[in-house]
Amino acid sequence: MGQYYVRPYRDGDEEEAARLFNQRYLAYGGFVPRTGEYWLWSCLHRPDVSREGVFFVSEEGTQNVCGYAVVGATGDIWEFCAGCDEELVSSMLLKEIARYVDSLGISSMSINVPDDEILCRVLVREGFSRVPAERMFVSTMSLVNLLSKLSVDRKLDSEEINFVFDNVPFGVEKTVSVKVNDGEVSVAEGFLKSAPVTVRMEFASFLSILFGTANVRRELIRGRMRVKPFWKVMEVTGFLRRMRLQNVWYWPLSDFG
């Protein structure tokens, strides 16, 4: 482990910040890849952010950037990233943020972070309290593309299923077929005549299942999902469970604030 120090933003740091962010949060659902230009727009150029509120942690000798934080004059921590020695680097950044916020006369801070054991432990130690995450609804512009992406590297049984969706947003497919054959997955708009099972369900229910906020049994009981023939329900349940998003969903305040 090297020795680290906290320093202010320097011109050109945006490229290293984007690289670190992409490396740290790539595996999370909702990930939006950064470029230097995007980082400047979403962080440094915010109306309530000044250079004095942007902190970087570098390693002595190599000058490698190991973490950074962006805090506004309102106490909102717009972006926070620790790429190595997470507990130590996070603690250093939070202490620097606290000093900065205190100098502005602000009595509280807020930060949106993933459910990360190390980072959450540091935040609690530094005096933060947890609050429930805000509920959100995720939509899609194409069910075919979404299912095709989710099916990559999944262990799926050979099967054929037709899906019919109710209350679909304009422009999104109302019928989708899935065919799995020897590990090869084919997703297309429309019906497969050979498919032995058809699932009719609410569009919102389908996405809620895929993103882990609902389960098949509950949607069946509520009448938001119907399987024909019904004895195929276990096959459909297994397919949907294996297609669920595997990673924790996370977005920094800088993406939405």
C-alpha positions as CSV (number, residue, x, y, z in Angstrom):
1,M,0.0,0.0,0.0
2,G,1.4,3.4,-1.0
3,Q,1.1,6.7,0.8
4,Y,-1.8,8.9,-0.3
5,Y,-2.5,12.6,-0.1
6,V,-5.6,14.7,-0.9
7,R,-5.2,17.5,-3.5
8,P,-7.5,19.9,-5.4
9,Y,-8.6,19.4,-9.0
10,R,-6.1,20.2,-11.7
11,D,-6.8,20.8,-15.4
12,G,-6.9,17.5,-17.2
13,D,-7.9,15.4,-14.2
14,E,-11.3,14.8,-15.8
15,E,-9.8,12.1,-18.0
16,E,-8.4,10.2,-15.0
17,A,-11.7,10.7,-13.1
18,A,-13.7,9.2,-16.1
19,R,-11.3,6.3,-16.3
20,L,-11.6,5.6,-12.5
21,F,-15.3,5.9,-12.5
22,N,-15.7,3.5,-15.5
23,Q,-13.4,1.0,-13.8
24,R,-15.2,1.2,-10.4
25,Y,-18.8,1.1,-11.5
26,L,-18.8,-0.8,-14.7
27,A,-20.6,-3.9,-13.2
28,Y,-23.5,-2.0,-11.7
29,G,-26.9,-1.8,-13.2
30,G,-27.7,1.7,-14.5
31,F,-24.0,2.3,-15.3
32,V,-23.5,5.3,-17.6
33,P,-19.9,5.4,-19.0
34,R,-17.9,8.5,-18.5
35,T,-15.8,10.6,-20.8
36,G,-13.7,13.5,-19.7
37,E,-16.2,15.9,-21.4
38,Y,-19.2,14.3,-19.7
39,W,-17.5,14.4,-16.3
40,L,-16.8,18.1,-16.7
41,W,-20.4,18.7,-17.6
42,S,-22.0,16.6,-14.9
43,C,-19.6,17.5,-12.1
44,L,-17.2,20.4,-12.4
45,H,-19.5,22.7,-14.4
46,R,-22.5,22.4,-12.0
47,P,-23.7,25.8,-10.8
48,D,-23.0,24.9,-7.1
49,V,-19.6,23.3,-7.7
50,S,-16.3,25.1,-7.6
51,R,-12.8,23.8,-7.9
52,E,-12.5,24.1,-4.1
53,G,-15.2,21.4,-3.8
54,V,-13.5,18.8,-6.0
55,F,-10.9,16.6,-4.3
56,F,-8.6,14.0,-5.6
57,V,-6.5,11.4,-3.8
58,S,-3.2,10.6,-5.4
59,E,-0.4,8.2,-4.6
60,E,2.9,9.7,-3.7
61,G,5.7,8.9,-6.2
62,T,3.5,7.5,-9.0
63,Q,0.9,10.4,-8.8
64,N,-1.8,7.8,-9.7
65,V,-5.3,8.9,-9.0
66,C,-6.9,6.6,-6.5
67,G,-10.1,8.4,-5.8
68,Y,-12.0,11.6,-6.1
69,A,-15.1,13.4,-4.8
70,V,-17.3,16.3,-6.1
71,V,-19.3,18.2,-3.5
72,G,-21.6,21.2,-4.1
73,A,-22.1,24.3,-2.0
74,T,-25.4,22.8,-0.8
75,G,-23.7,19.8,0.8
76,D,-24.7,17.3,-2.0
77,I,-21.8,15.0,-2.8
78,W,-22.5,14.7,-6.5
79,E,-19.9,12.0,-7.3
80,F,-17.7,9.8,-5.1
81,C,-15.2,7.2,-6.3
82,A,-12.5,5.2,-4.5
83,G,-10.6,2.9,-6.9
84,C,-8.1,1.3,-4.6
85,D,-7.6,0.9,-0.8
86,E,-11.3,1.7,-0.7
87,E,-11.6,2.1,3.1
88,L,-8.6,4.4,3.5
89,V,-9.1,6.5,0.4
90,S,-12.9,6.9,1.2
91,S,-12.1,8.0,4.7
92,M,-9.6,10.5,3.5
93,L,-12.1,12.0,1.0
94,L,-14.9,12.1,3.5
95,K,-12.8,14.0,6.1
96,E,-11.8,16.5,3.5
97,I,-15.4,16.9,2.4
98,A,-16.5,17.5,6.0
99,R,-13.9,20.2,6.4
100,Y,-15.0,21.9,3.2
101,V,-18.7,21.7,4.0
102,D,-18.1,23.0,7.5
103,S,-16.2,26.0,6.1
104,L,-19.3,26.8,4.1
105,G,-21.5,26.7,7.2
106,I,-23.5,23.8,6.0
107,S,-24.9,21.5,8.7
108,S,-25.6,18.3,6.6
109,M,-24.4,16.3,3.6
110,S,-26.0,13.8,1.3
111,I,-24.5,11.1,-0.9
112,N,-25.9,8.3,-3.0
113,V,-23.7,5.2,-2.9
114,P,-24.1,1.5,-3.9
115,D,-24.8,-1.0,-1.1
116,D,-21.1,-1.6,-0.7
117,E,-20.0,-3.1,2.6
118,I,-16.7,-1.2,2.9
119,L,-17.9,2.2,1.8
120,C,-21.1,2.0,3.9
121,R,-19.0,1.1,7.0
122,V,-16.8,4.1,6.4
123,L,-19.8,6.4,6.0
124,V,-21.4,5.2,9.2
125,R,-18.1,5.7,11.0
126,E,-17.9,9.2,9.7
127,G,-21.3,10.1,11.0
128,F,-23.6,9.4,8.1
129,S,-27.0,7.7,8.5
130,R,-28.8,5.4,6.1
131,V,-32.1,6.4,4.5
132,P,-34.2,4.1,2.3
133,A,-33.4,4.4,-1.4
134,E,-35.9,6.2,-3.6
135,R,-38.3,4.0,-5.6
136,M,-37.9,4.2,-9.3
137,F,-39.3,2.8,-12.5
138,V,-37.1,1.7,-15.3
139,S,-38.4,1.4,-18.9
140,T,-36.9,0.3,-22.1
141,M,-37.1,1.3,-25.8
142,S,-36.8,-2.3,-27.0
143,L,-37.6,-5.5,-25.2
144,V,-35.8,-7.5,-27.9
145,N,-32.6,-5.6,-27.3
146,L,-33.0,-5.8,-23.5
147,L,-33.5,-9.5,-23.5
148,S,-30.7,-10.1,-26.0
149,K,-28.3,-8.2,-23.7
150,L,-29.5,-10.0,-20.5
151,S,-29.2,-13.4,-22.1
152,V,-25.5,-13.1,-22.7
153,D,-23.5,-15.7,-20.7
154,R,-26.6,-17.0,-18.9
155,K,-27.1,-20.7,-18.3
156,L,-30.6,-21.2,-19.9
157,D,-32.4,-24.4,-20.6
158,S,-33.5,-25.2,-24.1
159,E,-37.0,-23.7,-24.5
160,E,-39.4,-21.6,-26.6
161,I,-41.6,-19.0,-25.1
162,N,-43.9,-16.4,-26.6
163,F,-44.6,-13.2,-24.6
164,V,-47.6,-10.9,-25.0
165,F,-47.4,-7.6,-23.2
166,D,-50.2,-5.3,-22.1
167,N,-50.0,-1.5,-21.5
168,V,-46.8,-1.2,-23.6
169,P,-45.3,2.3,-24.2
170,F,-45.5,3.6,-27.7
171,G,-42.8,2.1,-30.0
172,V,-42.0,-0.9,-27.8
173,E,-42.7,-4.4,-29.0
174,K,-46.0,-5.9,-27.9
175,T,-45.1,-9.5,-28.7
176,V,-41.7,-11.1,-28.3
177,S,-40.5,-14.7,-28.8
178,V,-37.5,-16.3,-27.1
179,K,-35.9,-19.5,-28.4
180,V,-33.0,-21.2,-26.5
181,N,-31.3,-24.1,-28.3
182,D,-28.0,-25.6,-27.0
183,G,-27.1,-22.4,-25.2
184,E,-27.8,-20.2,-28.2
185,V,-30.5,-17.6,-27.5
186,S,-32.6,-16.0,-30.2
187,V,-35.0,-13.1,-29.3
188,A,-37.3,-11.6,-31.9
189,E,-40.4,-9.5,-32.3
190,G,-43.6,-11.6,-33.0
191,F,-44.6,-15.2,-32.4
192,L,-42.9,-18.6,-32.8
193,K,-45.5,-21.0,-34.1
194,S,-43.5,-23.8,-32.5
195,A,-43.5,-22.3,-29.0
196,P,-45.4,-24.6,-26.6
197,V,-46.0,-21.8,-24.0
198,T,-47.4,-18.3,-24.2
199,V,-47.1,-15.7,-21.4
200,R,-49.4,-12.7,-21.2
201,M,-48.4,-10.0,-18.7
202,E,-48.2,-6.4,-17.9
203,F,-45.2,-4.6,-19.4
204,A,-44.4,-3.0,-16.1
205,S,-44.6,-6.3,-14.3
206,F,-42.2,-7.9,-16.7
207,L,-39.6,-5.2,-16.2
208,S,-40.1,-5.3,-12.4
209,I,-39.3,-9.0,-12.4
210,L,-36.2,-8.6,-14.6
211,F,-34.9,-5.8,-12.4
212,G,-35.5,-7.6,-9.2
213,T,-38.3,-5.5,-7.6
214,A,-41.1,-8.1,-8.1
215,N,-41.3,-11.9,-8.3
216,V,-43.3,-14.2,-10.6
217,R,-45.5,-15.8,-7.8
218,R,-46.7,-12.4,-6.7
219,E,-47.5,-11.2,-10.2
220,L,-49.4,-14.5,-10.9
221,I,-51.5,-14.0,-7.7
222,R,-52.3,-10.4,-8.6
223,G,-53.4,-11.5,-12.1
224,R,-50.8,-9.4,-13.8
225,M,-49.3,-12.5,-15.5
226,R,-50.9,-15.5,-17.1
227,V,-49.2,-18.7,-18.4
228,K,-50.8,-20.9,-21.0
229,P,-50.8,-23.9,-20.5
230,F,-50.6,-23.2,-16.8
231,W,-48.6,-26.4,-16.0
232,K,-45.7,-24.6,-17.8
233,V,-45.5,-22.0,-15.1
234,M,-42.5,-23.5,-13.4
235,E,-40.6,-23.5,-16.7
236,V,-41.5,-19.8,-17.2
237,T,-40.6,-19.0,-13.6
238,G,-37.1,-20.6,-14.0
239,F,-36.5,-18.7,-17.2
240,L,-37.4,-15.3,-15.7
241,R,-35.3,-15.9,-12.6
242,R,-32.3,-16.7,-14.7
243,M,-32.8,-13.6,-16.8
244,R,-32.9,-11.2,-13.9
245,L,-30.4,-8.4,-13.7
246,Q,-27.5,-9.8,-11.7
247,N,-25.8,-6.6,-10.5
248,V,-26.8,-4.0,-7.9
249,W,-28.5,-1.0,-9.4
250,Y,-26.7,2.3,-8.7
251,W,-26.5,5.8,-10.1
252,P,-24.6,8.8,-8.6
253,L,-26.4,12.1,-8.0
254,S,-24.4,13.6,-10.8
255,D,-26.4,11.6,-13.3
256,F,-29.8,13.0,-12.2
257,G,-29.3,16.0,-9.9
